[in-house]
Amino acid sequence: MTRRERTVDVLVVGAGPAGLGAGAELAASGAGHVEILEREQAAGGIPRHCFHGGFGAGRIGGGAIGPAYARQCVAAAVRAGATLRTSVTVTGWAGPRTLDITGPTGLERITARAVVLATGARERPRSARLVPGTRAPGVYTTGELQQAVHLFRQRIGTRAVVIGNEPVSHAAADTLRVAGLEVVALVTDQPPSRLPAAPVRGRHRTPLLTDATVTGLSGRERLTGVSLRHRDGRTTTLPCDTVVFTGDWIPDHELARRGGATLDPGTRGPAYDASYRTRATGVFAVGNLLHAVESAGTAAAEGRAVAAPVLRHLAADPWPAGRPALAVDAPLEWVAPNLVTFDGGPLHDRFTLRTGRRLLRPFLVVGQDGHVLHRELLLPVVPNRSFRLRGDWLDRVDPQGGTVRITVH
């Protein structure tokens, strides 16, 4: 089969809120031929099957339900002049900023002056969590559940257990109730001390079981129960015919990794700086590919913000060399951005962090090669919620020095 070869100015991979935001802003800003690729049949990302409100409370639409917000994002990108292509899969890299793709028109090789990766993140399924037991029907992730209920109108079951206690967990519980199921419990392995001071338990008073780990699933023709072990050794089995594994997000980083973008050990997404530049020359990254899942509005804002750095790159702005890594020590889980840059950028002086446990008044220390660069006392922080650290210490970083580390004292 003949492969068609062509060039574009900017190639955006992924048509969720981040990719569509990037495509819209770049096309409107005169970046040239901007093309957005999406492997699904429809663009819009996760909001396409989130039938609750609150999407786009800022720039686009304001408080729309997910599918409407997705359509608005698509319309904005197309209206700005970006070329949007769906049912297109990127199969690999053929060289720097050159991607091989396959789609309805056959095989193509596209070379771009800049590539923006917006491939998002996914929840870890039961298999990746190494949960033993039978493979009976009735096991979902939140995305699978929402598609089954809202897109395909499938019958789900009668009694459900939700694994997780993040905002997405409560969204999954709401979806189950819409489908007519009783939500037996939400289950988290976090102890009560690591939960928010006033955890959201849903409007329906669903029990929240803490300090509990899933040890197995039972049932053959259909799921019949979820086995749990408490931290103190107690065990129980919750009878149910449906279980939803929520949260525990993994960035869809395979394409970034294969393209030479070094992964950050904390976020597990590509390492990037304040201008969304990865370590692969000409390759930018935005959205939930970069960190644990934030809102669709945050992802879209990052997409729009990357336009200015991409335009500077197209104008022959040199790609930075070096850039010390920025890392955290436990109980902190990650920091983003995680490459220190010295030429500004949309995220200059703005660092986002997450913690693995609740911290009442964390005293953060930033250091490099044994030298203290910054100390800061913060307000209480909790798991699964981002918090900020100011960056007025950046001018004290040695560009030729080692990793900059953030610790809790």
Disulfide bonds with the S-S distance in Angstrom:
none
